[in-house]
Amino acid sequence: MSVETALADRLRALVKVSGELDLGTAAPLWAVLRGHVESGRRFLRLDMSGVTFLDATALSGITTVHRDLLQRRGTLVITGARSLVARVLRVTGLDEVLFVGGPRADDDLVVPFDPSA
């Protein structure tokens, strides 16, 4: 399992994770996500396009960070959910709880919002 912060600014971060995400491998992801929350970032994107497996422990941790960010008026959005991840989210009902975005997360933070567009 690997986890990296691909992009970050004062309020937002894009975190990419790949490999198997379970009880034995999730600690580095939690450390990165908690670090962003504790540093004041309120808007996190979790790119899971490289995730090949995840279990209930991984989902529990993601849900905890999601709820923490909601309390801070922020969001955690999952992007790049492949069929396996999407199926697990659907079966557990977490696709109705978590924010699941489109298939890509690349460059989400580099284009400023333009209200006139």
Secondary structure, DSSP 8 states (H G I E B T S, - for coil): -EEEEEEE-SSEEEEEEEEEESTTT-HHHHHHHHHHHHTT--EEEEEEEEEEEE-HHHHHHHHHHHHHHHHTT-EEEEE---HHHHHHHHHHTGGGTSEE--S--TTTTTS---TT-
